[in-house]
Amino acid sequence: MLRTADAMHTATRGAFDVTIQPMWLAMDAAAKRGGWLTDAEMREMRALVDQKALSFDERRVVFDRPGMALTLNSLARGLAADRVGAALARLGVAHAMFDTDVLGAQGTKPDGRPWVARIRHPRDEQRSVGYARVAGCLATSGDYAYFWTPDYSRNHIVDPRRGASPMDFSSVTIFARSGLVADALSTAAFLVGAEEAEALVRGCGAEALFVDKAGNVTPTPGFPFV
């Protein structure tokens, strides 16, 4: 997970940063009090966010300064999907669909048709923006999943360089062969915004479905619609 995080950190020029945890927790606490971080508090939190100050190997994780912390929320569910798929394959299960909050599938349904997932509308859970074949992994990041303001302008996806949530997308759905890549990319693409997201996704060999704040739906050319 941390090797993938390093790759995403570089690809997004620091927007994807797993050491955002102190800033995120401070934002969450302030919002629950009915307020927001002051400029001084934001500067204090920014000083604790620096993925380059994180070193690791197979045995340990080390921070270069006190007060730092990390979150693997944009990576762990994807890795779990990969591990589930590998376990099923070892057990001889050729056809399955599974959900670790990242959808994964292999083989087909019993009738030979492909596994299909509904992609919800980010502003109405009862509506859909499309359906996708799942022959690999599908991950979605959305501003609706956890938010601090009714207009979703402050939500759980935060660019630590600015201390703010990006304003281009309301949801990003990624199709990739790896759950770990799909999970990380859904957050990374959300963070870099409309101008850079498609190039980032295609550069990782993945496909995406972007929904902007106005509800406009834009897929990459190979997104597996049904």
TORTORKE-29716 format. One record per residue (C-alpha): chain; z, x, y negated; residue in one letter. Coordinates in Angstrom, 1 decimal, always signed. Layout:
A/Z/X/Y/A .
...
END
This chain:
A/+0.0/+0.0/+0.0/M .
A/+0.9/+2.7/-2.5/L .
A/-2.3/+4.6/-1.8/R .
A/-4.3/+1.4/-2.5/T .
A/-2.1/+1.0/-5.7/A .
A/-3.1/+4.4/-6.8/D .
A/-6.8/+3.7/-6.4/A .
A/-6.4/+0.4/-8.3/M .
A/-4.4/+2.1/-11.1/H .
A/-7.2/+4.6/-11.6/T .
A/-9.9/+2.0/-11.4/A .
A/-8.2/-0.2/-14.0/T .
A/-7.2/+2.6/-16.3/R .
A/-3.5/+1.7/-15.9/G .
A/-3.7/-2.1/-16.0/A .
A/-2.7/-2.3/-12.4/F .
A/+0.7/-0.6/-12.2/D .
A/+3.2/-1.3/-9.4/V .
A/+6.0/+0.1/-11.6/T .
A/+5.8/-2.9/-13.9/I .
A/+8.8/-4.4/-12.2/Q .
A/+11.4/-3.6/-14.9/P .
A/+9.2/-5.1/-17.6/M .
A/+8.4/-8.2/-15.4/W .
A/+12.1/-8.8/-14.7/L .
A/+13.0/-8.5/-18.4/A .
A/+10.3/-10.9/-19.3/M .
A/+11.4/-13.4/-16.7/D .
A/+15.0/-13.2/-17.8/A .
A/+14.1/-13.6/-21.5/A .
A/+11.9/-16.7/-20.7/A .
A/+14.7/-18.3/-18.7/K .
A/+16.9/-17.9/-21.7/R .
A/+14.3/-19.7/-23.8/G .
A/+13.1/-16.6/-25.7/G .
A/+10.9/-13.5/-25.3/W .
A/+11.3/-9.8/-25.5/L .
A/+11.7/-8.3/-29.0/T .
A/+9.5/-5.4/-30.1/D .
A/+12.4/-3.0/-29.4/A .
A/+13.0/-4.4/-25.9/E .
A/+9.3/-4.2/-25.2/M .
A/+9.2/-0.6/-26.2/R .
A/+12.2/+0.1/-23.9/E .
A/+10.5/-1.6/-21.0/M .
A/+7.2/+0.2/-21.5/R .
A/+9.0/+3.5/-21.2/A .
A/+9.9/+2.5/-17.7/L .
A/+6.4/+1.6/-16.6/V .
A/+4.3/+4.6/-15.4/D .
A/+2.7/+4.7/-12.0/Q .
A/+2.0/+8.4/-12.6/K .
A/+5.8/+8.9/-12.6/A .
A/+6.0/+7.6/-9.0/L .
A/+5.5/+10.0/-6.1/S .
A/+5.6/+9.1/-2.4/F .
A/+4.9/+10.2/+1.1/D .
A/+5.4/+8.6/+4.5/E .
A/+9.2/+9.0/+4.3/R .
A/+10.2/+8.3/+0.7/R .
A/+9.4/+7.0/-2.7/V .
A/+10.6/+8.9/-5.8/V .
A/+10.7/+7.9/-9.5/F .
A/+10.7/+10.6/-12.1/D .
A/+13.1/+8.8/-14.5/R .
A/+16.1/+6.5/-14.1/P .
A/+15.6/+2.7/-14.4/G .
A/+12.2/+2.6/-12.8/M .
A/+11.3/+0.1/-10.0/A .
A/+8.3/-1.1/-8.2/L .
A/+6.8/-4.3/-6.9/T .
A/+4.4/-4.7/-4.0/L .
A/+3.7/-8.4/-4.6/N .
A/+0.0/-7.8/-5.1/S .
A/-0.3/-5.7/-1.9/L .
A/+2.1/-6.8/+0.8/A .
A/+0.6/-10.2/+1.7/R .
A/-2.8/-8.6/+2.1/G .
A/-1.4/-5.8/+4.3/L .
A/+0.4/-8.5/+6.3/A .
A/-3.0/-10.3/+6.9/A .
A/-4.5/-7.1/+8.2/D .
A/-1.6/-6.5/+10.5/R .
A/-1.7/-10.1/+11.9/V .
A/-5.5/-9.7/+12.5/G .
A/-5.0/-6.4/+14.3/A .
A/-2.1/-7.9/+16.4/A .
A/-4.2/-10.9/+17.4/L .
A/-7.1/-8.6/+18.4/A .
A/-4.8/-6.5/+20.6/R .
A/-3.7/-9.6/+22.3/L .
A/-7.3/-10.6/+23.0/G .
A/-7.4/-13.5/+20.5/V .
A/-11.0/-13.5/+19.4/A .
A/-11.0/-16.7/+17.3/H .
A/-8.3/-17.4/+14.8/A .
A/-7.5/-18.3/+11.2/M .
A/-4.1/-17.2/+9.7/F .
A/-2.3/-17.4/+6.4/D .
A/+0.1/-14.8/+5.0/T .
A/-0.6/-16.2/+1.5/D .
A/-3.8/-14.2/+2.0/V .
A/-6.2/-16.0/+4.3/L .
A/-7.7/-14.2/+7.2/G .
A/-10.1/-15.2/+10.0/A .
A/-12.0/-13.8/+12.9/Q .
A/-14.5/-15.4/+15.2/G .
A/-15.2/-19.1/+14.8/T .
A/-13.7/-22.6/+15.2/K .
A/-13.7/-24.0/+18.7/P .
A/-17.0/-25.8/+18.0/D .
A/-18.7/-22.6/+16.8/G .
A/-18.6/-23.4/+13.1/R .
A/-17.2/-20.9/+10.7/P .
A/-13.7/-21.0/+9.3/W .
A/-13.7/-22.5/+5.8/V .
A/-11.1/-22.4/+3.0/A .
A/-10.9/-24.7/+0.0/R .
A/-10.4/-22.9/-3.3/I .
A/-8.2/-25.1/-5.6/R .
A/-8.9/-25.8/-9.2/H .
A/-6.3/-23.7/-11.3/P .
A/-5.4/-26.7/-13.4/R .
A/-5.4/-29.5/-10.7/D .
A/-4.2/-28.8/-7.2/E .
A/-6.0/-31.9/-6.0/Q .
A/-9.4/-30.7/-7.2/R .
A/-11.5/-27.9/-5.8/S .
A/-13.8/-25.4/-7.3/V .
A/-15.6/-24.7/-4.0/G .
A/-15.3/-23.9/-0.4/Y .
A/-15.8/-20.5/+1.2/A .
A/-16.5/-19.2/+4.6/R .
A/-13.7/-16.9/+5.8/V .
A/-15.0/-14.1/+8.0/A .
A/-12.6/-11.4/+6.7/G .
A/-9.9/-12.1/+4.1/C .
A/-9.7/-14.3/+1.0/L .
A/-7.1/-13.8/-1.7/A .
A/-6.5/-15.7/-5.0/T .
A/-4.5/-14.7/-8.1/S .
A/-3.9/-17.5/-10.6/G .
A/-2.0/-17.9/-13.8/D .
A/-0.6/-21.2/-12.4/Y .
A/+1.3/-19.6/-9.6/A .
A/+4.2/-18.6/-11.9/Y .
A/+4.2/-19.1/-15.6/F .
A/+6.5/-18.9/-18.6/W .
A/+4.7/-21.2/-21.1/T .
A/+3.2/-24.6/-20.6/P .
A/-0.3/-23.3/-21.7/D .
A/-0.1/-20.5/-19.0/Y .
A/-0.7/-17.9/-21.8/S .
A/+2.4/-16.1/-20.5/R .
A/+2.4/-15.9/-16.8/N .
A/+3.4/-13.6/-13.9/H .
A/+0.2/-11.5/-14.2/I .
A/+1.0/-8.9/-16.9/V .
A/-0.9/-6.0/-18.3/D .
A/+1.8/-3.4/-18.8/P .
A/-0.2/-1.5/-21.4/R .
A/+0.0/-4.5/-23.8/R .
A/+3.1/-6.3/-22.4/G .
A/+1.0/-9.5/-22.2/A .
A/-0.9/-11.7/-19.7/S .
A/-4.7/-11.3/-19.8/P .
A/-6.5/-14.3/-21.4/M .
A/-9.9/-14.3/-19.7/D .
A/-9.3/-15.9/-16.3/F .
A/-7.2/-18.7/-14.9/S .
A/-7.9/-17.7/-11.3/S .
A/-9.7/-14.9/-9.4/V .
A/-10.5/-15.3/-5.7/T .
A/-11.7/-12.3/-3.8/I .
A/-13.5/-12.1/-0.4/F .
A/-13.2/-8.7/+1.3/A .
A/-13.1/-7.3/+4.9/R .
A/-9.6/-6.0/+4.3/S .
A/-6.7/-8.2/+3.3/G .
A/-5.0/-5.4/+1.4/L .
A/-8.2/-4.8/-0.6/V .
A/-8.6/-8.5/-1.3/A .
A/-5.0/-8.9/-2.4/D .
A/-5.0/-5.9/-4.7/A .
A/-8.4/-6.7/-6.2/L .
A/-7.5/-10.3/-7.1/S .
A/-4.8/-9.0/-9.4/T .
A/-6.8/-6.0/-10.6/A .
A/-9.9/-8.0/-11.5/A .
A/-7.6/-10.6/-13.3/F .
A/-6.1/-7.7/-15.3/L .
A/-9.4/-6.0/-16.4/V .
A/-11.0/-9.2/-17.6/G .
A/-14.5/-10.6/-17.7/A .
A/-16.3/-7.6/-19.0/E .
A/-15.2/-5.3/-16.2/E .
A/-14.1/-7.5/-13.3/A .
A/-17.5/-7.9/-11.5/E .
A/-18.3/-4.2/-11.5/A .
A/-14.8/-3.4/-10.2/L .
A/-15.1/-5.9/-7.4/V .
A/-18.6/-5.0/-6.4/R .
A/-17.7/-1.3/-6.5/G .
A/-15.1/-2.0/-3.8/C .
A/-17.6/-3.8/-1.6/G .
A/-16.1/-7.2/-2.2/A .
A/-17.2/-10.5/-3.7/E .
A/-15.4/-12.7/-6.2/A .
A/-15.1/-16.2/-7.7/L .
A/-13.9/-16.2/-11.3/F .
A/-12.5/-19.3/-13.1/V .
A/-12.0/-18.8/-16.8/D .
A/-9.5/-20.5/-19.1/K .
A/-12.1/-23.2/-19.9/A .
A/-12.7/-24.0/-16.2/G .
A/-16.1/-22.3/-15.9/N .
A/-16.7/-21.0/-12.4/V .
A/-18.7/-17.8/-11.9/T .
A/-19.3/-16.3/-8.5/P .
A/-20.6/-12.8/-7.7/T .
A/-24.0/-13.0/-5.9/P .
A/-22.7/-12.6/-2.4/G .
A/-19.6/-14.8/-2.6/F .
A/-19.6/-16.8/+0.7/P .
A/-19.9/-20.4/-0.5/F .
A/-20.5/-23.2/+2.0/V .
END
